[in-house]
Amino acid sequence: MGYIIVSLIIIVGLIAGLVYTIYQLNLMKSYYDYQTNQLKDLNTRYDTESQATTERLKELKDIAYTSATTSIWNIDYFLEKSQSMLAKFPQSNFTLLAFNILNIGKINQLYGPTKGDNAVYFTAQALRKETTGQIYAQVYSNLFCVLFKDASEDAVVSFITSLTDRLSHYDENVTIYPAFGAYQITDHSMKILEMIDHANLAVQFVKEQDDCNYRFFTEELNEQFLTNKHMSEEMEQALENNKFVMFLQPMIDLRSYRIVSAEALVRWDYPGKGILSPYAFLPLFESTSLIQKLDYYMWEEGCKTIRRWIDNKMDPIPITLNVSPSILQNSKFVDYLVALMDRYLIQRDLIILEIPERALINITPQLSDIINRLHNEGFILCIDNFGSRNSSLNLLKDYPIDRVKLDRTFLAKNAESPEGLTILRYLIAMAKELDFTVITEGVETQEQVNFLLELGCDIGQGYHFSKPVDLRTFDQMNKTMVNTLYRPDEYYPTFEDFERDLDLVVNMIRSREVAQQS
C-alpha cells in the first residue's frame, strides 16, 4: 500500500513537472514570438525609414542640384556629372557647348527685368526639351552648358540650329538672340570650369549682327582674347596718361565753302607704333565699360579746345562729339556733360551731340526722356548714320532732333542707280521740309559735291575736303580756308540768291530813275 502511494506521488510529481516544463516552454515560445515580431516590426520600420531617408536625400540632392529660377540642373550638377562622365569614358571625344542670351540686357532695358527673367526661363525649358541624354545645366544666371559625348561638329551645329529655331518662337514682340561657343575637349584632366571658360570665350566673339551665332574655340581666338585683354589694360592706362589724341575733321558748308563745324575723332598715340586709327581699338572699347570713360575723355578734350579758341580770340566753331549707344542707358551722363560745359564756360550751341541711329531703334521712355532733356539743356542733336536703318522716319517725326548725317555707305550705294538717287533725293527733301540741317559724310569727289548741292544738302564731310587732322593743322586750315578754296563745276542758285539779285536790280533801276530826274 505504501509502495502504491509513493508511486502515485512520483507520477503526480512527474506530471506536474512535465506540465510546468510545457508551461515554461510556452512562455518562452510566446516571448520568442514576441521578440521575433518586434524584430520584424523594427526591420520593417527600418526599411521604411531607410527608404524614406533615401528618397528624402535624393529629393534634397535634386533640390541642391536644381536651379531655383529655371527648374533645370545647376552648375553643381553639371560639374559632378561631367567630371564623372569624363572619368568613365577616357577614350571618348567630348564637346562642351556654352551659350547665353546675347541681348538679355536690351530685353531688361526695354521691357523690364520680369520680361528678362521670363526669357531666361523660356530658354532653360527649350534647352531641356532639346536635349536627348546630354548633360546640361544653367551654370550661371545667363549662361547654359551642354556636354556632348562622341558628337561630330556637324551634330553640335545641328543642335545649335534646332535650339535657335525653338527660341525664335518665344514672343512676337521680343526676340531672343542666343550666342553659342563650343570647346572640343582634348585634355580630360582639365577642370570643368576651365573648359566652360574656353567655351564662354568663344561666345564672346559672337556679335548680334553676325549671320552665324556660334564660334568654336581655337588657339587663335585664345590669342586674340589675350591680346584684347592686354590691350584693355593698356587702354585704361593710356586714358589716365592722356595718350588718346583728339583729331578734328572739317565739316564744310556746301554753299559758302567755309568750315562751319568739326567732328571730334579719337586717335591713340601708341608707343612704338605711332598714331593708331580707331578701327584698331574702338570695337574693343565698345565691348567693355571703357567706352564711357573714352566718351567722357573726348568730351572734355572738345571743351578744352573750344575754351582755347575763345581765350586766344579765335572765333569758335561747334564741335561734334560722339555719344556711344551704351552710355545712353543711364541719364547720369547728362549731368556730367552739363557740369563740363559750365566748368569751361562754353555755350551749349558750340557742342553738337552725334547719336548713332542704331542706338535709337527701340526708344524706351527713359531714352526718350534723355533726348528731351538734352534738347531742353540747349544741346544740338544730330542722328549719325541716318538712313542706314528703318527707323529714320519715326525719329524725324517724334524727337527733337536738329540735324541728320547721312551714312557714308548710303551715299556710295544710292549714287550708283536711278532708284538710289531718287531715294536719296526724297530723303534729303523730306529732312529739309522738316527744317533739319542735312550733313553727308564720306564725300570723296567733286561730282558728289555738285550732286549733293543740287539735292539741297547743307554740309559735306569727307576726304574730298580733308581727312581728320591734329589740332594745330586744323587751326591753320581754319585760318586759310576761303570761299574760293572749293567751287562746284556748276552754280545752283538758291531762292535767297534770287531775292538778293532781284533787290540789286530794283535798287539799280531806282538809282537810275533818281539820277534822270535830277
C-alpha positions as CSV (number, residue, x, y, z in Angstrom):
1,M,0.0,0.0,0.0
2,G,2.8,2.4,0.9
3,Y,4.5,1.5,-2.4
4,I,1.5,2.4,-4.4
5,I,1.2,5.8,-2.6
6,V,4.8,6.5,-3.3
7,S,4.4,5.6,-6.9
8,L,1.4,7.8,-7.3
9,I,3.2,10.7,-5.7
10,I,6.1,10.2,-8.1
11,I,3.8,10.0,-11.1
12,V,1.9,13.1,-10.0
13,G,5.3,14.9,-9.5
14,L,6.4,13.9,-12.9
15,I,3.2,15.1,-14.5
16,A,3.4,18.3,-12.6
17,G,7.0,18.8,-13.7
18,L,6.0,18.0,-17.3
19,V,3.1,20.4,-17.2
20,Y,5.4,23.1,-15.7
21,T,8.0,22.4,-18.3
22,I,5.4,22.7,-21.1
23,Y,4.1,25.9,-19.5
24,Q,7.6,27.3,-19.4
25,L,8.3,26.3,-22.9
26,N,5.1,28.0,-24.0
27,L,6.1,31.1,-22.1
28,M,9.5,31.1,-23.8
29,K,7.9,30.5,-27.2
30,S,5.5,33.4,-26.6
31,Y,8.4,35.6,-25.6
32,Y,10.4,34.5,-28.6
33,D,7.4,35.1,-30.9
34,Y,7.0,38.5,-29.3
35,Q,10.6,39.3,-29.8
36,T,10.6,38.0,-33.3
37,N,7.5,40.1,-34.1
38,Q,9.2,43.1,-32.5
39,L,12.3,42.5,-34.6
40,K,10.2,42.2,-37.7
41,D,8.5,45.4,-36.9
42,L,11.8,47.1,-36.3
43,N,13.2,45.7,-39.6
44,T,10.0,46.8,-41.4
45,R,10.2,50.2,-39.7
46,Y,13.9,50.5,-40.5
47,D,13.3,49.6,-44.1
48,T,10.5,52.1,-44.4
49,E,12.5,54.8,-42.7
50,S,15.6,53.9,-44.7
51,Q,13.7,54.1,-47.9
52,A,12.1,57.4,-46.9
53,T,15.5,58.8,-45.9
54,T,17.0,57.7,-49.2
55,E,14.1,59.3,-51.1
56,R,14.4,62.4,-48.9
57,L,18.2,62.5,-49.5
58,K,17.5,62.2,-53.3
59,E,14.9,64.9,-53.1
60,L,17.3,67.2,-51.2
61,K,20.0,66.3,-53.7
62,D,17.7,67.1,-56.6
63,I,16.8,70.4,-54.9
64,A,20.5,71.2,-54.4
65,Y,21.2,70.3,-58.0
66,T,18.3,72.3,-59.4
67,S,18.2,76.0,-60.3
68,A,15.5,77.7,-58.3
69,T,14.7,80.2,-61.1
70,T,14.5,77.8,-64.1
71,S,13.9,74.4,-62.5
72,I,16.7,72.7,-64.6
73,W,20.1,71.4,-63.4
74,N,22.6,73.9,-62.0
75,I,26.3,74.2,-62.0
76,D,26.9,71.8,-59.1
77,Y,25.1,69.1,-61.0
78,F,27.0,69.9,-64.2
79,L,30.4,69.8,-62.6
80,E,29.8,66.5,-60.8
81,K,28.1,64.7,-63.7
82,S,30.6,66.0,-66.3
83,Q,33.6,65.0,-64.3
84,S,32.2,61.5,-63.7
85,M,31.4,61.1,-67.4
86,L,34.9,62.2,-68.5
87,A,36.5,59.8,-66.0
88,K,34.2,56.9,-67.1
89,F,35.0,57.3,-70.8
90,P,38.6,58.4,-71.1
91,Q,38.8,57.4,-74.7
92,S,35.7,59.2,-75.9
93,N,35.5,62.6,-77.6
94,F,33.6,65.3,-75.7
95,T,32.4,68.8,-76.7
96,L,31.3,71.4,-74.2
97,L,28.8,73.9,-75.6
98,A,28.1,77.1,-73.7
99,F,25.6,79.8,-74.7
100,N,23.8,82.8,-73.4
101,I,21.1,85.3,-74.4
102,L,23.2,87.9,-76.2
103,N,20.5,90.6,-75.9
104,I,19.3,90.0,-72.4
105,G,20.5,93.5,-71.3
106,K,18.3,95.1,-74.0
107,I,15.4,92.9,-73.1
108,N,15.7,94.1,-69.4
109,Q,16.1,97.7,-70.5
110,L,13.2,97.8,-72.9
111,Y,10.7,95.5,-71.2
112,G,11.9,95.3,-67.6
113,P,13.6,92.6,-65.5
114,T,10.5,90.4,-65.3
115,K,10.5,90.0,-69.1
116,G,14.2,89.2,-68.9
117,D,13.6,86.5,-66.3
118,N,10.8,85.1,-68.5
119,A,13.2,84.9,-71.4
120,V,15.8,83.1,-69.3
121,Y,13.2,80.6,-68.1
122,F,11.9,80.0,-71.6
123,T,15.5,79.4,-72.8
124,A,16.0,76.9,-69.9
125,Q,12.9,74.9,-70.8
126,A,13.8,75.0,-74.5
127,L,17.1,73.5,-73.6
128,R,15.5,70.8,-71.5
129,K,13.2,69.8,-74.4
130,E,16.0,69.9,-77.0
131,T,18.5,67.6,-75.1
132,T,18.4,63.8,-75.6
133,G,20.6,62.2,-73.0
134,Q,23.3,65.0,-72.8
135,I,24.3,66.5,-69.5
136,Y,23.0,70.1,-69.5
137,A,22.6,72.9,-66.9
138,Q,22.2,76.6,-66.2
139,V,25.6,77.2,-64.8
140,Y,25.2,81.0,-64.3
141,S,22.2,83.3,-64.5
142,N,22.6,83.8,-68.2
143,L,24.9,81.0,-69.2
144,F,23.9,77.5,-70.1
145,C,26.1,74.5,-70.9
146,V,25.7,71.1,-72.6
147,L,28.2,68.2,-72.7
148,F,28.2,66.1,-75.8
149,K,29.8,62.6,-76.0
150,D,31.2,61.4,-79.3
151,A,29.3,64.1,-81.2
152,S,30.6,65.4,-84.5
153,E,31.0,69.1,-85.2
154,D,28.0,68.9,-87.6
155,A,25.9,67.3,-84.8
156,V,26.7,70.1,-82.5
157,V,25.9,72.7,-85.1
158,S,22.6,70.9,-85.8
159,F,21.8,71.1,-82.1
160,I,22.6,74.8,-82.1
161,T,20.4,75.4,-85.2
162,S,17.5,73.4,-83.7
163,L,17.6,75.2,-80.3
164,T,17.9,78.6,-82.0
165,D,14.8,77.8,-84.0
166,R,13.0,76.8,-80.8
167,L,14.0,80.0,-79.1
168,S,12.7,82.1,-82.1
169,H,9.2,81.2,-81.0
170,Y,9.4,83.0,-77.7
171,D,7.4,86.1,-78.2
172,E,6.3,88.0,-81.3
173,N,7.4,91.3,-79.7
174,V,10.6,90.1,-78.1
175,T,13.4,88.3,-79.9
176,I,15.9,86.1,-78.1
177,Y,19.4,86.1,-79.7
178,P,21.4,83.1,-78.4
179,A,25.2,83.1,-78.8
180,F,27.0,79.8,-78.7
181,G,30.6,78.8,-78.1
182,A,31.9,75.2,-78.4
183,Y,35.1,73.8,-76.9
184,Q,36.2,70.4,-78.2
185,I,37.9,68.8,-75.1
186,T,41.4,67.4,-75.7
187,D,42.5,67.1,-72.1
188,H,40.2,65.1,-69.8
189,S,42.2,66.1,-66.8
190,M,41.4,69.8,-67.2
191,K,39.0,71.2,-64.7
192,I,35.4,71.6,-65.9
193,L,35.3,75.2,-65.0
194,E,38.3,75.8,-67.3
195,M,36.5,74.0,-70.1
196,I,33.5,76.3,-69.5
197,D,35.8,79.3,-69.7
198,H,37.1,78.2,-73.0
199,A,33.6,77.7,-74.5
200,N,32.5,81.0,-73.0
201,L,35.5,82.7,-74.5
202,A,34.2,81.6,-78.0
203,V,30.8,83.0,-77.0
204,Q,32.3,86.5,-76.5
205,F,33.3,86.6,-80.2
206,V,29.8,86.3,-81.4
207,K,28.0,89.6,-82.2
208,E,24.3,90.2,-82.5
209,Q,24.7,91.4,-86.1
210,D,26.6,88.3,-87.2
211,D,25.0,85.9,-89.6
212,C,26.4,83.0,-87.6
213,N,25.5,82.7,-83.9
214,Y,28.2,80.3,-82.9
215,R,32.0,80.0,-82.7
216,F,34.3,77.1,-82.0
217,F,37.2,77.7,-79.6
218,T,40.6,77.9,-81.3
219,E,44.0,78.8,-80.1
220,E,43.8,81.8,-82.5
221,L,40.7,83.0,-80.5
222,N,42.5,82.5,-77.3
223,E,45.5,84.5,-78.5
224,Q,43.1,87.2,-79.7
225,F,41.4,87.2,-76.3
226,L,44.8,87.6,-74.5
227,T,45.7,90.3,-76.9
228,N,42.4,92.1,-76.3
229,K,42.8,91.7,-72.5
230,H,46.3,93.1,-72.7
231,M,45.1,96.0,-74.9
232,S,42.2,96.7,-72.5
233,E,44.7,97.1,-69.6
234,E,46.9,99.3,-71.9
235,M,43.8,101.4,-72.9
236,E,42.9,102.2,-69.3
237,Q,46.4,103.2,-68.6
238,A,46.6,105.3,-71.8
239,L,43.4,107.1,-70.8
240,E,45.0,108.0,-67.4
241,N,48.2,109.2,-69.2
242,N,46.4,111.2,-71.9
243,K,47.7,109.0,-74.7
244,F,44.5,109.4,-76.7
245,V,44.5,112.4,-79.1
246,M,41.6,114.3,-80.5
247,F,41.7,114.9,-84.2
248,L,39.2,117.1,-86.0
249,Q,37.6,116.6,-89.4
250,P,36.3,119.7,-91.0
251,M,32.6,119.9,-91.9
252,I,32.1,122.2,-94.9
253,D,29.1,124.4,-95.8
254,L,28.5,123.4,-99.4
255,R,27.3,126.9,-100.4
256,S,29.9,129.1,-98.7
257,Y,32.7,126.5,-98.7
258,R,33.7,127.5,-95.2
259,I,34.4,125.3,-92.2
260,V,31.2,125.6,-90.1
261,S,31.9,122.8,-87.6
262,A,34.2,119.8,-87.0
263,E,33.8,116.3,-85.8
264,A,36.0,115.1,-82.9
265,L,37.6,111.8,-83.8
266,V,39.8,109.8,-81.4
267,R,43.3,108.5,-82.2
268,W,45.7,106.5,-80.0
269,D,49.3,107.7,-79.7
270,Y,50.7,104.2,-79.2
271,P,54.3,103.9,-78.1
272,G,56.4,102.4,-80.9
273,K,53.5,102.2,-83.4
274,G,52.6,105.9,-83.8
275,I,49.0,107.2,-84.2
276,L,46.5,104.3,-84.4
277,S,43.2,104.6,-86.2
278,P,40.1,104.0,-84.1
279,Y,39.4,100.9,-86.2
280,A,42.3,99.2,-84.3
281,F,40.8,99.7,-80.8
282,L,37.3,101.2,-80.8
283,P,35.5,97.9,-81.2
284,L,37.3,96.6,-78.2
285,F,36.3,99.8,-76.3
286,E,32.7,99.3,-77.2
287,S,32.6,95.8,-75.8
288,T,33.8,97.0,-72.4
289,S,32.9,99.6,-69.9
290,L,35.8,101.7,-71.1
291,I,33.7,103.2,-73.8
292,Q,32.1,105.5,-71.2
293,K,35.5,106.7,-70.0
294,L,36.6,107.3,-73.6
295,D,33.4,109.4,-74.3
296,Y,34.0,111.5,-71.2
297,Y,37.6,111.9,-72.1
298,M,36.8,113.1,-75.7
299,W,34.0,115.4,-74.4
300,E,36.4,117.2,-72.1
301,E,39.1,117.4,-74.9
302,G,36.4,119.1,-77.1
303,C,35.5,121.6,-74.4
304,K,39.2,122.3,-73.8
305,T,39.7,123.1,-77.5
306,I,36.7,125.4,-77.7
307,R,37.9,127.2,-74.5
308,R,41.4,127.6,-76.0
309,W,39.9,129.2,-79.2
310,I,37.9,131.6,-77.1
311,D,40.8,132.5,-74.8
312,N,43.0,133.1,-77.9
313,K,40.5,135.4,-79.5
314,M,39.7,132.9,-82.2
315,D,36.1,132.5,-83.5
316,P,35.0,129.2,-82.0
317,I,33.1,126.8,-84.2
318,P,30.8,124.0,-83.0
319,I,32.5,120.6,-82.3
320,T,30.6,117.4,-82.9
321,L,31.0,114.9,-80.1
322,N,30.0,111.2,-80.5
323,V,27.8,109.6,-77.9
324,S,28.1,105.8,-77.7
325,P,24.9,103.7,-77.6
326,S,25.8,102.1,-74.3
327,I,26.2,105.4,-72.5
328,L,22.5,106.3,-73.3
329,Q,21.3,103.7,-70.9
330,N,21.9,105.9,-67.9
331,S,20.9,109.6,-67.7
332,K,23.8,110.5,-65.4
333,F,25.9,111.3,-68.4
334,V,23.7,114.4,-69.0
335,D,24.7,115.7,-65.5
336,Y,28.3,115.2,-66.3
337,L,28.0,116.9,-69.7
338,V,26.2,119.9,-68.2
339,A,28.8,120.2,-65.4
340,L,31.6,120.0,-68.0
341,M,30.1,122.9,-70.1
342,D,29.6,125.0,-67.0
343,R,33.2,124.4,-65.9
344,Y,34.7,125.5,-69.2
345,L,32.1,128.3,-69.6
346,I,31.0,127.2,-73.0
347,Q,27.7,127.9,-74.7
348,R,25.6,124.8,-75.4
349,D,25.3,125.6,-79.1
350,L,29.0,125.1,-79.5
351,I,28.6,121.3,-78.8
352,I,26.8,119.0,-81.3
353,L,26.0,115.6,-79.9
354,E,26.0,112.9,-82.5
355,I,23.9,109.9,-81.6
356,P,24.1,106.8,-83.9
357,E,20.8,105.8,-85.4
358,R,21.2,102.2,-84.2
359,A,21.0,103.4,-80.6
360,L,17.6,104.8,-81.3
361,I,15.9,101.8,-82.9
362,N,14.0,100.9,-79.8
363,I,13.2,104.1,-77.9
364,T,12.4,103.4,-74.2
365,P,10.6,106.0,-72.0
366,Q,14.0,106.5,-70.3
367,L,15.8,107.2,-73.5
368,S,13.1,109.5,-74.7
369,D,13.4,111.5,-71.5
370,I,17.2,111.7,-72.1
371,I,16.8,113.0,-75.6
372,N,14.3,115.6,-74.5
373,R,16.4,116.7,-71.6
374,L,19.5,117.1,-73.9
375,H,17.3,119.3,-76.2
376,N,16.0,121.3,-73.2
377,E,19.5,121.9,-72.0
378,G,20.3,123.5,-75.3
379,F,22.5,120.9,-77.0
380,I,22.3,120.5,-80.7
381,L,21.3,116.9,-81.5
382,C,22.3,115.0,-84.6
383,I,21.5,111.5,-85.8
384,D,24.6,109.8,-87.2
385,N,24.4,107.1,-89.9
386,F,21.0,108.4,-90.8
387,G,19.3,106.2,-93.4
388,S,21.2,103.1,-92.6
389,R,18.2,101.5,-90.8
390,N,14.4,101.5,-91.0
391,S,13.7,103.9,-88.0
392,S,14.5,107.1,-89.8
393,L,11.0,108.5,-90.4
394,N,9.8,108.0,-86.8
395,L,13.0,109.5,-85.5
396,L,12.4,112.7,-87.5
397,K,8.8,112.9,-86.5
398,D,8.8,112.1,-82.8
399,Y,12.0,113.5,-81.3
400,P,13.7,116.9,-81.0
401,I,16.5,116.3,-83.5
402,D,18.3,119.2,-85.1
403,R,20.5,117.6,-87.7
404,V,20.8,114.4,-89.7
405,K,24.0,112.9,-91.1
406,L,23.7,110.6,-94.0
407,D,25.7,107.4,-93.6
408,R,28.7,107.2,-95.9
409,T,27.6,103.9,-97.3
410,F,24.2,105.3,-98.0
411,L,25.7,107.9,-100.3
412,A,28.0,105.4,-102.1
413,K,25.3,102.8,-102.7
414,N,22.5,105.1,-103.8
415,A,24.6,107.3,-106.1
416,E,25.1,104.4,-108.5
417,S,21.5,103.9,-109.7
418,P,18.5,106.0,-110.7
419,E,16.4,104.3,-108.0
420,G,19.0,105.0,-105.4
421,L,19.3,108.6,-106.5
422,T,15.5,109.0,-106.1
423,I,15.6,107.6,-102.6
424,L,18.5,109.9,-101.7
425,R,16.8,112.9,-103.2
426,Y,13.5,112.4,-101.4
427,L,15.2,111.6,-98.1
428,I,17.1,114.9,-98.2
429,A,14.0,116.8,-99.4
430,M,11.9,115.3,-96.5
431,A,14.6,116.2,-93.9
432,K,14.8,119.8,-95.4
433,E,11.0,120.1,-95.3
434,L,11.1,119.3,-91.6
435,D,13.7,122.0,-91.2
436,F,16.7,119.7,-90.4
437,T,20.3,120.5,-91.3
438,V,21.4,117.8,-93.6
439,I,25.0,116.5,-93.5
440,T,26.6,113.9,-95.7
441,E,29.8,112.2,-94.7
442,G,32.1,110.2,-97.0
443,V,32.2,112.9,-99.7
444,E,35.2,111.9,-101.8
445,T,34.7,113.6,-105.2
446,Q,33.7,117.0,-106.7
447,E,30.9,115.2,-108.6
448,Q,29.4,114.2,-105.3
449,V,29.7,117.7,-104.0
450,N,27.8,119.0,-107.1
451,F,25.2,116.4,-106.8
452,L,24.6,116.9,-103.0
453,L,24.4,120.7,-103.5
454,E,21.8,120.1,-106.2
455,L,19.7,118.0,-103.8
456,G,19.8,120.6,-101.1
457,C,22.4,119.1,-98.7
458,D,23.8,121.7,-96.3
459,I,27.1,120.3,-95.1
460,G,29.7,117.9,-96.5
461,Q,32.3,115.9,-94.7
462,G,34.9,113.7,-96.2
463,Y,38.4,113.2,-97.7
464,H,37.5,115.5,-100.6
465,F,37.8,118.3,-98.2
466,S,40.1,117.0,-95.6
467,K,41.0,113.9,-93.6
468,P,40.9,114.1,-89.8
469,V,43.8,116.3,-88.7
470,D,45.5,117.2,-85.5
471,L,44.5,120.4,-83.7
472,R,47.5,122.5,-84.9
473,T,46.8,121.6,-88.6
474,F,43.1,122.2,-88.1
475,D,43.7,125.7,-86.7
476,Q,45.9,126.6,-89.7
477,M,43.3,125.2,-92.1
478,N,40.5,127.1,-90.5
479,K,42.5,130.4,-90.9
480,T,43.4,129.9,-94.6
481,M,40.3,128.3,-96.0
482,V,38.4,130.9,-98.0
483,N,35.4,130.8,-100.3
484,T,37.4,130.2,-103.4
485,L,39.1,127.1,-102.0
486,Y,36.5,124.8,-103.5
487,R,34.0,125.6,-106.2
488,P,31.5,123.3,-107.8
489,D,31.6,122.8,-111.6
490,E,28.2,124.4,-111.9
491,Y,26.4,127.0,-109.8
492,Y,23.0,126.2,-108.5
493,P,21.3,129.5,-107.3
494,T,19.0,129.4,-104.3
495,F,15.9,131.4,-103.6
496,E,18.0,133.6,-101.3
497,D,20.3,134.3,-104.2
498,F,17.4,135.2,-106.5
499,E,15.9,137.5,-103.9
500,R,19.2,139.2,-103.4
501,D,19.8,139.7,-107.1
502,L,16.3,141.0,-107.6
503,D,16.8,143.6,-104.8
504,L,20.0,144.7,-106.5
505,V,18.2,145.1,-109.9
506,V,15.4,147.1,-108.3
507,N,17.8,149.4,-106.5
508,M,19.8,150.0,-109.7
509,I,16.6,150.9,-111.5
510,R,15.5,153.3,-108.8
511,S,19.0,154.9,-108.7
512,R,18.9,155.4,-112.4
513,E,15.4,157.0,-112.2
514,V,16.5,159.3,-109.4
515,A,19.6,160.3,-111.4
516,Q,17.5,161.0,-114.5
517,Q,15.0,163.1,-112.6
518,S,17.8,165.2,-111.1
